[in-house]
Amino acid sequence: MAYTEEELKKELETKEYEYGFYTDIESDTIPVGLNEDVVRKISKLKGEPKWMTDWRISAFKFWTQMKEPDWSNVKYKKPDFQDISYYSAPKSKKKYDSLDDVDPELIKTFNKLGISLEEQKKLTGVAVDVVMDSVSVATTFRETLSKKGIIFCSISEAIKEYPDLVRKYLGTVVPFKDNYYAALNSAVFSDGSFCYIPKGVRCPMELSTYFRINQAGTGQFERTLVIADESSYVSYLEGCTAPSRDENQLHAAVVELVALDNAEIKYSTVQNWYPGNKHGKGGVYNFVTKRGICHKNSKISWTQVETGSAVTWKYPSCILKGDNSIGEFYSIAVTNNFQQADTGTKMIHLGKNTRSTIISKGISAGKSQNSYRGLVKIEPRAKNARNFSQCDSLLMGNLCGAHTFPYIEARNNSAQIEHEATTSKIGEDQIFYCNQRGIDTEKAIALIVNGFSKEVLNKLPMEFAVEAQKLLEISLEGSVG
Amino acid sequence: MELKDKLISSFMAFEEKLDLNSDVHNIRSKSFNYFEKNGFPTKKDEAWKYTSLEKLLKNDYRIFPKKVISIELRDVKKYFLYDLDTYKIVFIDGIYSPFLSDTTHDGLDVCLLSAALSKPKYKKVIKKYFNKIALKNDSLTSLNTSFTKEGAYIFIPKTVVSEKPIQIIHFSTGKQGKMLLQPRNLIVVEENAQVQIIERHQSLKSFQILTNSVTEIFSNKASHVDYYKIQNDYEDSSIIDNTYISQDKDSNVKVHTFSLGGKLIRNNLNFFQNGENIESTMKGITIIGDRQHVDHYTLVHHSKPNCNSFQEYKGIFSDRSVGVFNGKILVDKIAQKTNAFQQNNNILIDDNATINTKPQLEIFADDVKCSHGCTIGQLDNSALFYLRSRGIPKKEAKALLTYAFANNVLESVQIPELKNRINSLIAKKIGVNLGHDL
């Protein structure tokens, strides 16, 4: 019998329904594609309350009305949103019996980074000795934290257990209407972290350093919410220096920080996702919305080291709402081969005597393109606002590009704004000087790059700084010609 | 009727009077098609993010002047640099005024574009240069191109050094109602030639006038061009100035822009470097108040090695004025050893003044020295205190400091008479009594 197109269409339609409605909850997978049912399903799978489901649905509805933005200085193939699976349980990674089975290239990198053997095993999915299991370490830390009243858990846990807190703050800094990817994230986010520091508490440890292994694999639509209550302090670390071979092409995370009166949040990121191969094939798209709001006398400090991803497009920002609040942004973005980065920050000064500092270092090598894009906005009410920005670019080779697009808007006569940008290359004389003293060219470059990025590296927590420094060296390996 | 519709019908009427078969007309109609398709820029265009034409375009402008109006020299003498012997090309409401002008064909051509477009002896030059660097994908430039009729034509042949500066002055009388003027200038400076040009747009009373001017400057090998723009008009006059400069090997072009008054001023200044060892200089002083709006939009495209560009823009903004600076430096892969510098300093005098600045660098070459700096601030309190402790009243001390802030841009002005003039204009604007001419 002839098989008509009509019939095929019908079959396809029913097929989708088949998967859409009858998938077993236990299997934890949702068919590829995105529609309202998928959003509902994600919410249901996670056992979320009704307000959360409604919020997701309204975000989704808004998203469908939006257009994908294209103003950035990056070129990439637009992702097909109907070709992504929006929910799957954390990927079960390949298990190896011993480290010998793991890709030797990866091990080499780990060794260079100085990652301990046990952590290496964890990262690559090798079965770990029970005694050395870092999970038990994690549990002890969790106890210490809960004694102080600090909540640190996954966001899905928080939605269930601390709905009041989540409901009060979720979407207040980055509303789902903010941008295309924030709307998408709000509709389909699978998991992420939640952190609450109570009044007057100083978090005794760098959050997430010890959890970094646990935190890995939270999926492509991550949602992070950090709340520092009055007079508290927290230093939060995200990401990992270890290269992660993530197969997800699109990462659209949202991070929201809330610093209440007199609080301080330090948020450090090291991102080293798969940048694609030497010919620019593959690699992760990293489209992240990160923003923090500062209330009176509070401070938010962003530090980021971006070395991975094929396309990075993100602007960790501060809304300086309260008087005397401080926003800081320290960034190193390294691009090599065919990587592209369009990153920077936004400092929105609303309160009186607000201050912001922007230090951005861009290093481009190979055929990569590296852009700084930033906004400093001083509103009329922000008396005596102060901003200092510095963006330096370092070019290696004549096939790469470095760009700066700073936007400065001042609406008040007591504002003081300074902006400086320079572009340079590594001087032949500098390399010659090193060579003369017995340092080979590769090492010399690493030395110079480290010096160039010192101001930012210094802002990273101690143990991270060491790793990040090595990471820079590795990222630029072979870029000297 | 919307201004755009009016322009469309005016263009048809304009076409009827022209030789439709000429090359220039081809250019005109092509440009008009572009404008018709794209219309006026809106705030949604990145390049016009901070400057809105919306209000200006609501006026019902006269596109072509109705009649020739003559003015007496004694009424307008103050707008000329009269203490200096110069060539002059003067327009009144867009129409050439032979009485006030002083043109020449002796060794160099200082005359009218309308003459150059129609006479066969200029055909070669027009064909080689006309509309060659003006952007084809800019709707305001296209609009000007499509209505190309009148303007200044300056041709300095090989190795000729123009001994007298050239003044281009556009007067608008306000006697014919609201006007849209679209002058078009073509300036060609051949090898080793030198010229100094002063351009001024001046209304004779306060009325709604919008000027959309396009100037193309070709600076050939080893030539020197010194260009000064004086924008000190009544508070209802607006100007969109599009200047395109193409530079050849070893040439040196300086453009100074003095924006001291007007309702809305937009300066699109584009430098294209097409050879090695080129020097490009852009300097500007902006001093405005009330609800005035000044927007400097500069582009320097470095496409050959070993070139320099230097930009220095200073702005002083009071009342509810708005200042915009958008500077873009583009360095191609091949343009090694480029040295590009850009500086934008601003002072906000009053609480309601606004500055939007966006200095951009786009760099594709590695062996370059590019930097930009941008500051927004106030007068130095300790300097103010120093002056006051020596018995200078606060108001005067402030004025002196403001004057000093702007003054160093003037240092590179090559014509002493002009320098004096600008100096006293600035002093008057700020309220400093110099007591003498510098």
HADDOCK unambig.tbl for C-alpha pairs under 7 A between the chains (distance, minus, plus):
assign (segid A and resid 395 and name CA) (segid B and resid 366 and name CA) 5.14 0.50 0.50
assign (segid A and resid 396 and name CA) (segid B and resid 366 and name CA) 6.28 0.50 0.50
assign (segid A and resid 397 and name CA) (segid B and resid 366 and name CA) 5.87 0.50 0.50
assign (segid A and resid 398 and name CA) (segid B and resid 333 and name CA) 6.27 0.50 0.50
assign (segid A and resid 398 and name CA) (segid B and resid 364 and name CA) 6.66 0.50 0.50
assign (segid A and resid 398 and name CA) (segid B and resid 365 and name CA) 4.96 0.50 0.50
assign (segid A and resid 398 and name CA) (segid B and resid 366 and name CA) 5.00 0.50 0.50
assign (segid A and resid 399 and name CA) (segid B and resid 333 and name CA) 6.94 0.50 0.50
assign (segid A and resid 399 and name CA) (segid B and resid 364 and name CA) 6.77 0.50 0.50
assign (segid A and resid 400 and name CA) (segid B and resid 364 and name CA) 5.82 0.50 0.50
assign (segid A and resid 401 and name CA) (segid B and resid 363 and name CA) 5.30 0.50 0.50
assign (segid A and resid 401 and name CA) (segid B and resid 364 and name CA) 4.10 0.50 0.50
assign (segid A and resid 401 and name CA) (segid B and resid 365 and name CA) 6.88 0.50 0.50
assign (segid A and resid 402 and name CA) (segid B and resid 362 and name CA) 6.11 0.50 0.50
assign (segid A and resid 402 and name CA) (segid B and resid 363 and name CA) 5.10 0.50 0.50
assign (segid A and resid 402 and name CA) (segid B and resid 364 and name CA) 6.44 0.50 0.50
assign (segid A and resid 403 and name CA) (segid B and resid 361 and name CA) 5.16 0.50 0.50
assign (segid A and resid 403 and name CA) (segid B and resid 362 and name CA) 4.27 0.50 0.50
assign (segid A and resid 403 and name CA) (segid B and resid 363 and name CA) 5.81 0.50 0.50
assign (segid A and resid 404 and name CA) (segid B and resid 360 and name CA) 5.30 0.50 0.50
assign (segid A and resid 404 and name CA) (segid B and resid 361 and name CA) 4.97 0.50 0.50
assign (segid A and resid 404 and name CA) (segid B and resid 362 and name CA) 6.50 0.50 0.50
assign (segid A and resid 405 and name CA) (segid B and resid 358 and name CA) 6.65 0.50 0.50
assign (segid A and resid 405 and name CA) (segid B and resid 359 and name CA) 6.59 0.50 0.50
assign (segid A and resid 405 and name CA) (segid B and resid 360 and name CA) 4.79 0.50 0.50
assign (segid A and resid 405 and name CA) (segid B and resid 361 and name CA) 6.84 0.50 0.50
assign (segid A and resid 406 and name CA) (segid B and resid 358 and name CA) 5.34 0.50 0.50
assign (segid A and resid 406 and name CA) (segid B and resid 359 and name CA) 6.17 0.50 0.50
assign (segid A and resid 406 and name CA) (segid B and resid 360 and name CA) 6.60 0.50 0.50
assign (segid A and resid 407 and name CA) (segid B and resid 357 and name CA) 5.87 0.50 0.50
assign (segid A and resid 407 and name CA) (segid B and resid 358 and name CA) 4.57 0.50 0.50
assign (segid A and resid 408 and name CA) (segid B and resid 356 and name CA) 5.39 0.50 0.50
assign (segid A and resid 408 and name CA) (segid B and resid 357 and name CA) 4.90 0.50 0.50
assign (segid A and resid 408 and name CA) (segid B and resid 358 and name CA) 6.05 0.50 0.50
assign (segid A and resid 409 and name CA) (segid B and resid 355 and name CA) 5.56 0.50 0.50
assign (segid A and resid 409 and name CA) (segid B and resid 356 and name CA) 4.19 0.50 0.50
assign (segid A and resid 409 and name CA) (segid B and resid 357 and name CA) 6.32 0.50 0.50
assign (segid A and resid 410 and name CA) (segid B and resid 354 and name CA) 5.46 0.50 0.50
assign (segid A and resid 410 and name CA) (segid B and resid 355 and name CA) 4.99 0.50 0.50
assign (segid A and resid 410 and name CA) (segid B and resid 356 and name CA) 6.26 0.50 0.50
assign (segid A and resid 411 and name CA) (segid B and resid 352 and name CA) 6.38 0.50 0.50
assign (segid A and resid 411 and name CA) (segid B and resid 353 and name CA) 6.03 0.50 0.50
assign (segid A and resid 411 and name CA) (segid B and resid 354 and name CA) 4.36 0.50 0.50
assign (segid A and resid 411 and name CA) (segid B and resid 355 and name CA) 6.48 0.50 0.50
assign (segid A and resid 412 and name CA) (segid B and resid 351 and name CA) 4.84 0.50 0.50
assign (segid A and resid 412 and name CA) (segid B and resid 352 and name CA) 5.97 0.50 0.50
assign (segid A and resid 412 and name CA) (segid B and resid 353 and name CA) 6.39 0.50 0.50
assign (segid A and resid 412 and name CA) (segid B and resid 354 and name CA) 6.62 0.50 0.50
assign (segid A and resid 413 and name CA) (segid B and resid 348 and name CA) 4.72 0.50 0.50
assign (segid A and resid 413 and name CA) (segid B and resid 349 and name CA) 5.94 0.50 0.50
assign (segid A and resid 413 and name CA) (segid B and resid 350 and name CA) 5.54 0.50 0.50
assign (segid A and resid 413 and name CA) (segid B and resid 351 and name CA) 4.74 0.50 0.50
assign (segid A and resid 413 and name CA) (segid B and resid 353 and name CA) 6.88 0.50 0.50
assign (segid A and resid 413 and name CA) (segid B and resid 378 and name CA) 6.95 0.50 0.50
assign (segid A and resid 414 and name CA) (segid B and resid 377 and name CA) 6.93 0.50 0.50
assign (segid A and resid 414 and name CA) (segid B and resid 378 and name CA) 6.73 0.50 0.50
assign (segid A and resid 415 and name CA) (segid B and resid 376 and name CA) 7.00 0.50 0.50
assign (segid A and resid 415 and name CA) (segid B and resid 377 and name CA) 5.94 0.50 0.50
assign (segid A and resid 416 and name CA) (segid B and resid 376 and name CA) 5.47 0.50 0.50
assign (segid A and resid 416 and name CA) (segid B and resid 377 and name CA) 4.48 0.50 0.50
assign (segid A and resid 417 and name CA) (segid B and resid 375 and name CA) 5.31 0.50 0.50
assign (segid A and resid 417 and name CA) (segid B and resid 376 and name CA) 4.84 0.50 0.50
assign (segid A and resid 417 and name CA) (segid B and resid 377 and name CA) 6.31 0.50 0.50
assign (segid A and resid 418 and name CA) (segid B and resid 374 and name CA) 5.78 0.50 0.50
assign (segid A and resid 418 and name CA) (segid B and resid 375 and name CA) 4.43 0.50 0.50
assign (segid A and resid 418 and name CA) (segid B and resid 376 and name CA) 6.53 0.50 0.50
assign (segid A and resid 419 and name CA) (segid B and resid 373 and name CA) 5.49 0.50 0.50
assign (segid A and resid 419 and name CA) (segid B and resid 374 and name CA) 4.90 0.50 0.50
assign (segid A and resid 419 and name CA) (segid B and resid 375 and name CA) 6.14 0.50 0.50
assign (segid A and resid 420 and name CA) (segid B and resid 372 and name CA) 5.86 0.50 0.50
assign (segid A and resid 420 and name CA) (segid B and resid 373 and name CA) 4.53 0.50 0.50
assign (segid A and resid 420 and name CA) (segid B and resid 374 and name CA) 6.50 0.50 0.50
assign (segid A and resid 421 and name CA) (segid B and resid 371 and name CA) 5.38 0.50 0.50
assign (segid A and resid 421 and name CA) (segid B and resid 372 and name CA) 5.29 0.50 0.50
assign (segid A and resid 421 and name CA) (segid B and resid 373 and name CA) 6.42 0.50 0.50
assign (segid A and resid 422 and name CA) (segid B and resid 370 and name CA) 5.71 0.50 0.50
assign (segid A and resid 422 and name CA) (segid B and resid 371 and name CA) 4.29 0.50 0.50
assign (segid A and resid 422 and name CA) (segid B and resid 372 and name CA) 6.65 0.50 0.50
assign (segid A and resid 423 and name CA) (segid B and resid 369 and name CA) 6.20 0.50 0.50
assign (segid A and resid 423 and name CA) (segid B and resid 370 and name CA) 5.32 0.50 0.50
assign (segid A and resid 423 and name CA) (segid B and resid 371 and name CA) 6.37 0.50 0.50
assign (segid A and resid 424 and name CA) (segid B and resid 366 and name CA) 6.84 0.50 0.50
assign (segid A and resid 424 and name CA) (segid B and resid 367 and name CA) 6.87 0.50 0.50
assign (segid A and resid 424 and name CA) (segid B and resid 368 and name CA) 6.13 0.50 0.50
assign (segid A and resid 424 and name CA) (segid B and resid 369 and name CA) 5.84 0.50 0.50
assign (segid A and resid 425 and name CA) (segid B and resid 366 and name CA) 5.73 0.50 0.50
assign (segid A and resid 425 and name CA) (segid B and resid 367 and name CA) 6.02 0.50 0.50
